[in-house]
C-alpha cells in the first residue's frame, strides 16, 4: 500500500467522475486532510470478498474490476464491472451496510485509491459541492444500470449489441471502444464469449459493423436501428 502523494496519481484521482466538477486547487483543498492510499492489483486477484466489513471506498484509477457472486455449487455469477474513473462501495457506505454483498475481483491489472468510509461519508455531508456531485454521480450510475437492464432484456445477441452501441454508447459515434476485451463485453451483455465472437463475425460479413483495434466500427447504422 502506498500513501497517495505523487502528483500524477492525484491528477488521475481528480479525473474520477465524482471530482470532475472541481478545479485542481479546490480538489486539493477538499482532500487536504484526508489520508489516501493507493494499491495495485494483478489480474484475477481478489480485492474484497463477500461478507468483508465495509471500511473503505475505492476509486479506480485504471483497469477493470469485476463484481461477482457465487452459487451454492460454486458457479460464478458476474454482475457488473467498475472501470477507470469510477468508484465503488459508496452505496454500501450510505446505506450503512456492514458488509460487502459481492466479491470484487481484478479483471485487468488495476490501480485503486482507497479512502476511509467514515471520512468519505463525513466529507460528502459537510461539503455542499461534493454532495451535489455525489447525487449526480449516483444518478448517472442508476441511469446506466437501467439501460444495461434494458439491454440484456433483448433476446438475441445482435439485438443486445445494437442497443449497447446505439442506446448506451450513442455519444461515441460510429467507432465505439471495447472495454478491454471481448470477454468483458460478453459479460456485460450476459452472453458467452464464443457466441459473441460468432455474432461479430456474422455482422461483419453482413457489412453492418466491424471489429478491429479494440473498437466496434458501425458501417450500417440503419440496419442496427431496425433490430430495436
N, C-alpha and C positions, 0 to 999 in steps of 0.2 A: 504494500500500500504506500502511495506517495502523496504527501501533502501538496495541494494544488498551489503552486507559486509561479510556474512557468507562464510567461505572457501569452504564448501561443495557445496553451491549454485554456487560459482564462478567456481569450477571444473565441475559442471554439465553444466554450460553455455559453458565452453571450449569444451565439448563433442558435442556441436552443429555442424552440418555438415559444417557450414561456417568456423568454427575456428579450425577444427581438424588438419590442417597443421601447426598450431602454437604450439611451446612448451609452457610450463606454464609461464616461465619468459617473453617470447615475448608477450604472451596473456595478462598478467598483465600490461605490458608496453603499449600495444596497447590501453587498456581501462582505463588507469590510471586517465585520466581527464574527463571521460565520466560518467555522472550520470545515474545509472541504478536502476530501481525499480522492485520489484517482487510482483505479485499479485496472489492470489489463487482463483480459481473459482470452483463452485459446478456444478454438472451435471444439464443440461438444463438451466443454467444461460446464458443470452445473454451478450456477451462480447463487441461486436460492432454491431451497427445497420446500415443497408444500408443507405447511404446518410450522415453518420457522417464524419466529417473532418478528413483527413489523417494527423495525428500529430505524430504518433509513429510507430515504427517497433517492432514486437513481436517475441520472441524466446521461443519456447515451451520446458520447462524443462521436464515435464512429463504430461501424459494424452492424450486426443484427443479432437480436436476442429472441429466442422462441419461447412462447408461453405454452405450457403443456400440462396435461393431467394424465393419470394412468388408471386404466380399468382394474377390476379385481384380478383379471387374468394377466395383468402386466402390459397390456397393449397401450401404446402412446396415442393420446388424443391431442392433436395440435389445435390450439385455439386461435392464436394470433402471433404477431411479431411486433417488436419495438426496433426502430431503426435510428440511425444517427439524427440528432437534433430533437429526438423525442424523450419523454420521461416516463417513469413507471412507479407504481405503488402509491401514487398520490391519492387515488380514490379509496384505497385501503386506509390511508392515514386520516382522511377527512371523514370517513365513515366509522372511524375508531375501531376498525378491525384489529384484532390482536395478533392474527397470524396470516401468513400468505395462503391463498386459496388455490395456488398453482405452483408448479415448479418452473423455474426460469433457467433456460439452457442457452449457452452461447452458440448461435448458429453459424456465425462467421467471426473471425478474430475481432475483438471489440475492446473499446475503452469506455469506462463508466466513471462518472464523478458522483460521489456519494455525499449526501447531507443528512444530518440527524433529523429524524422525523418530527420530533417535538419542536426543534428550532425552525424547521420549514413551516410547520403549522403556525407558529407564532409570527414568523416573518410575513406570511400571507395575511394574517388577521390584522397586523399592525400597519401594513403599507397599502394604501388605497390603490395605487397604480398596479402593484403586484396582484392585488385581489381582482382587479378588472382583467388583468392579463390571464389570471388563472381561470376566471369564468369563461373568457374567450377560448382559451386552450381546451378546456374540458367540453365546451360546446362543439368545437371543431372535431374533437375526438369522437364525441357522441354521434355527430352527423356522419363522419366517416364510417363508424361502425354500422350505422343504419344502412348506408349504401352497400357495405360489404354483405350484410344480411340479405339485402335485396339481390345482390349479385349471385350468391350461392342458392337463391331460390329458383333460378333458371335451371332447367333440366339438363340441357346439353352443354358440353364443354365450350363449343363455339359461341353459344349464347352468353355464357359467363365471361368468356374472353371479350366479346363485343361490349358487354356492359362495363367490364373493368376498364376498357380503353375509352369508351365514349361517355360512360356515366360517371366514372370516378376520376379518370385522368384526361378529361377533355381539354384542360388547360395546357397540356403538354403538346398539343398539336398532333401532327402525323408521325412523330417519332417519340415513342414512349419508352423510357428506360426500364429494363427488367431489374427487380430488386435482388441483385447479387447472382441469382441462379434460377434455372428452370424449376429446381426442386422447391425453392421458396415460393415462386409464383404458383406452382401446383398446390402447395399447402394453402396459400391464400384463397385459391379457387376451390379448395376441397376436392381435388381430383388427384389421380396418380401421375407421377412424372412421365411414365411411358405413354399414358393416354394423352397427356398434354402435348408431348413431343410429336405424337402421331397427328394430332389435330393441327398443330402448327405447320407440319409438312403438307397436309391437305389444303389448308388455307393459302399456303404459298403457291401450290400447284394451280389453285383457282384464281391466283393473282388478286387476292383480297388483302393479304398482308405478307410481310417477310420478317424473318428473324435473323439479325446479324449484329455483331458488335454490341451484344448485350442490350439491344433495342428491338422493339417491335415497330416496324415501319408500315403504316397504313397506306395501302395502294387504292383500295376501293371503299371509301367511307360509306357510300350509299348501300353497298352490299352488307356491311356490318350493321347499319341502321335498320335494315329490313329484318334482321334477326331478332330485334327487340320489340 
